[in-house]
Amino acid sequence: MNPIAFAIPVFFLLIALEMWVAHRRGLSVYRFNDSLTSINVGIMSEFSKAMGGIVSVAMYVLISERFGAFVWDTSHPMTWITALLLYDFCYYWVHRTGHEINIFWASHVVHHSSEEFNLSTALRQSSTGFLFRWIFYIPLALLGFPVKVFIIVGLIDFVYQYWVHTKLIGRLGWLEYVVVTPSNHRVHHGQNDYCMDKNYGGIFSFWDRMFGTYADEREDEEPVYGVRKPLHSWNPLWANFNHFDLIWHQVRHAEGWRNKLMYVFGKPSWTPAENDATPPFSGANFERFDTPTSSRLKQLALFTTIASAVLLIVFFAVQSKLPTPLRIGFCVVMVLILAGVGRAITRTNLTKPNP
């Protein structure tokens, strides 16, 4: 069974614990619509990876078996330590390009579209990342690390990043120089000027210090979470495709091939008017997206989310026994259900229509 199936109940318990601790401290950390959307995006991501994520593993196996340079002893601890370090190094570049190249940002932006910062935000993962991410891990395949090692260290890297999505833990002293912590990851999720394009590490923060992308959290300027082109929707499907849609429209209307290519492979902030100065970010002028939701709709949405999480665990348990068309059909239905819930709780009385 997919190990994520065992992690899901733990993730939910930790979210409940964070909500309780925040309540005891008198802090507002969660908003219903935002957090429910984060969880739904995460569930949708797992269903999507069940359909397409096998591509990453298949490509890794193909390359490692044909071109792997070394044979690694999986019983030796150094094999695992080396693999984890190299995986996190590759992750740094996956993550950095996900912020600095527009077509990759289109996939990664879903994780940053939450305007809150809590443990549910960690679950807001892309459903399209599998299309690109495997390319960055080719070095591990060429070095011959077995696919079992690749999958396990990948899970370690992924699960580690869950706990750093919280505002309830302050700075952790010397650990800030070595590993990713809640403090330096809060910077990564901020849209303040000092936060932009900083702190890309997965487990280790020293990659950022090595390559000049590290920034400390400032006591006098709390990060403002979210993105500068807000999602303005609770629909998890639209969260995954809205920036791809934006790129499509930008390319269609751009003049000349250079501009078209720059909209795809340039920085997300790139415009043909390169000399236009970006105005300084002002947190005081930022308004978080919110919509009124009736109690009945909240109850229905919450029930659907919990049921979808349970069905995801069941799916992990039985998917190997299901024929491929049935697996794909089940995943498609679940994606559409989650999209429907998001659409239902997104009000239409906005200045800009949402899907």
HELIX and SHEET records of a PDB file:
HELIX    1   1 ILE A    4  ARG A   24  1                                  21    
HELIX    2   2 PHE A   32  GLY A   52  1                                  21    
HELIX    3   3 ILE A   54  PHE A   67  1                                  14    
HELIX    4   4 PRO A   77  GLU A  100  1                                  24    
HELIX    5   5 ASN A  102  HIS A  112  1                                  11    
HELIX    6   6 LEU A  119  ALA A  122  1                                   4    
HELIX    7   7 GLY A  129  LEU A  131  5                                   3    
HELIX    8   8 ARG A  133  TYR A  137  5                                   5    
HELIX    9   9 ILE A  138  LEU A  142  1                                   5    
HELIX   10  10 VAL A  147  TYR A  160  1                                  14    
HELIX   11  11 GLY A  173  TYR A  177  5                                   5    
HELIX   12  12 PRO A  182  HIS A  189  1                                   8    
HELIX   13  13 ASP A  193  CYS A  195  5                                   3    
HELIX   14  14 PHE A  206  PHE A  211  1                                   6    
HELIX   15  15 PRO A  236  HIS A  253  1                                  18    
HELIX   16  16 TRP A  257  PHE A  265  1                                   9    
HELIX   17  17 GLY A  283  ASN A  285  5                                   3    
HELIX   18  18 SER A  295  VAL A  318  1                                  24    
HELIX   19  19 GLN A  319  LYS A  321  5                                   3    
HELIX   20  20 THR A  324  ILE A  345  1                                  22    
END                                                                             
